[in-house]
Amino acid sequence: MPPEIAADPELAKYWAQRYRLFSRFDEGIKLDHEGWFSVTPEKIAKHIADRVRESYHCDVIIDAFCGVGGNSIQFALAGKKVIAVDIDPVRIALAQSNAEVYGVAGQIEFIQGDFMLLASDLKADAVFLSPPWGGPDYLSAEVFNIKTMMTPDGYPFSKFSN
């Protein structure tokens, strides 16, 4: 286990799951702190990509909150052109690096920016939405309270319904 992972007890449990997150982990996969707990495990991302491929005729798909690239990579492996958007420039760099490990970086256009601001200017056949969920901090809450743990008005998506 790398020292930076061993030094963070929160991440140590994810280290044991690294091959569930990316089967090619040892080939150069890079994750930031949030990436360890927010990336879609590879088998689930592949299942989603396969379902999209089998169920919908679409050539271009937007991964609106791409993070470190797990879903974008699987959409590209399923033969899709992907527009991967993330507000965090570090995550965009990690997603691009991880896509290179899987040999699909050429099928993915990486855009650093706020999807909610960029959405109206992007063109695609489908949009995949897996927004940040806040991480495992909910585990330490004494009481689950939806009013304090999430925005009940639907933001950021509510602004599109007006």
Disulfide bonds with the S-S distance in Angstrom:
none
